[in-house]
Amino acid sequence: MARRYSRTAAQQCRFYEVDNIFEYMVETYINGNHSTLRRLYHELNKEARKDFIGFLLVECSPQYHTEILQEIV
Protein backbone atom coordinates (compact mmCIF):
# COMPACT_ATOMS: atom_id res chain seq x y z
CA MET A 1 0.00 0.00 0.00
CA ALA A 2 1.25 3.47 -0.83
CA ARG A 3 2.34 5.71 2.02
CA ARG A 4 -0.06 8.52 2.87
CA TYR A 5 1.08 11.80 4.39
CA SER A 6 -0.58 15.05 5.50
CA ARG A 7 -4.14 13.77 5.40
CA THR A 8 -7.04 15.31 7.26
CA ALA A 9 -9.16 13.23 9.60
CA ALA A 10 -12.05 13.36 7.11
CA GLN A 11 -9.83 12.08 4.30
CA GLN A 12 -8.63 9.23 6.48
CA CYS A 13 -12.20 8.33 7.46
CA ARG A 14 -13.16 8.04 3.80
CA PHE A 15 -10.02 6.12 2.84
CA TYR A 16 -10.30 3.56 5.66
CA GLU A 17 -14.12 3.52 5.47
CA VAL A 18 -14.69 4.28 9.18
CA ASP A 19 -16.95 6.80 10.90
CA ASN A 20 -14.30 8.17 13.26
CA ILE A 21 -10.61 7.64 12.47
CA PHE A 22 -9.58 8.56 16.01
CA GLU A 23 -11.75 5.83 17.56
CA TYR A 24 -10.38 3.41 14.97
CA MET A 25 -6.82 4.32 15.91
CA VAL A 26 -7.45 3.74 19.62
CA GLU A 27 -9.18 0.43 18.90
CA THR A 28 -6.21 -0.77 16.85
CA TYR A 29 -3.93 -0.04 19.82
CA ILE A 30 -6.23 -1.82 22.27
CA ASN A 31 -6.35 -4.82 19.94
CA GLY A 32 -2.55 -5.02 19.98
CA ASN A 33 -1.74 -3.46 16.59
CA HIS A 34 0.72 -0.89 17.89
CA SER A 35 2.57 -0.45 14.60
CA THR A 36 -0.73 0.25 12.83
CA LEU A 37 -1.53 3.00 15.33
CA ARG A 38 1.89 4.56 14.75
CA ARG A 39 1.44 4.40 10.95
CA LEU A 40 -2.05 5.89 11.08
CA TYR A 41 -0.87 8.70 13.36
CA HIS A 42 2.00 9.62 11.06
CA GLU A 43 -0.36 9.71 8.06
CA LEU A 44 -2.30 12.58 9.67
CA ASN A 45 -1.48 16.22 9.06
CA LYS A 46 -0.35 18.46 11.91
CA GLU A 47 -3.83 19.77 12.77
CA ALA A 48 -5.36 16.27 12.75
CA ARG A 49 -2.57 15.04 15.04
CA LYS A 50 -3.44 17.78 17.54
CA ASP A 51 -7.11 16.79 17.29
CA PHE A 52 -6.21 13.15 17.95
CA ILE A 53 -4.29 14.08 21.11
CA GLY A 54 -7.31 16.09 22.29
CA PHE A 55 -9.61 13.17 21.51
CA LEU A 56 -7.32 10.81 23.37
CA LEU A 57 -7.25 12.93 26.52
CA VAL A 58 -11.00 13.62 26.58
CA GLU A 59 -12.65 10.49 25.20
CA CYS A 60 -10.37 7.58 26.10
CA SER A 61 -9.79 5.73 29.31
CA PRO A 62 -6.93 7.27 31.33
CA GLN A 63 -5.12 3.94 31.50
CA TYR A 64 -4.28 4.27 27.79
CA HIS A 65 -3.16 7.92 27.73
CA THR A 66 0.49 7.39 28.57
CA GLU A 67 0.82 4.13 26.63
CA ILE A 68 -0.60 5.57 23.41
CA LEU A 69 1.33 8.84 23.70
CA GLN A 70 4.58 6.92 24.14
CA GLU A 71 3.73 4.73 21.16
CA ILE A 72 3.07 7.56 18.71
CA VAL A 73 6.08 9.70 19.65
N, C-alpha and C positions, 0 to 999 in steps of 0.2 A: 504494500500500500504506500502511496506517495506521502511524503511528510507534509503536514499542514502547519502553517505559521500565521500568527497575527489574525486569528479568526475571532469574531464576536461570539457571544454566548448563543445568540439566535442562529448564526450560521452553523455552529456546532450541533445545536438541537436538530436542525434540519438534516445535516449530514449523517448523524448517528441515529436519526429517527427516534428521538426521545422527547418527552415533554419538558424536562428540566435537566440540562446538562450537569448542573452542580450536584443535584441529587444522584444522578448517574455516576458521577465521579466518586462521591462518598461511598456509594454502594459497591463500586468496584474495589475500593480499599477494604471495606468490611469483609468482602468475599475473598480477600487474599491476593488480589491482582494489583500489587503495589506498583509494578512497573507500568501498568496501564494508566493508573492515576497520574503518575509522573509525566507520561507521554501526553495525556489529555490536558494536563495543566500547562505544559509548555507549548501546546498548540494555541492556547488562548492569547489574545492581545493583552496589553498592559491593563487596560480598563476592566476587561473581563476577569483578569487575575485578581484585581482588587475586589471586584464583586464576589468572587468565589471565597476569598478570605472572610469577607463580611458575612456571607451565607454560612460559612463554616462556624464562625463564632456565635451566630444568632440561632441557627436552626439545628445544629448537630449536637449530639451528646458530648458533654465536656470531656469524657474519657478519650475521645478521638482527637481533640484539638491539637495537642502536642504531637501525637504520633503522625497525623496527617501533615502538619506544618513541617516537621522534620523530614518527612518523605519528599515533599515537593521542593524543598530548598536545596 
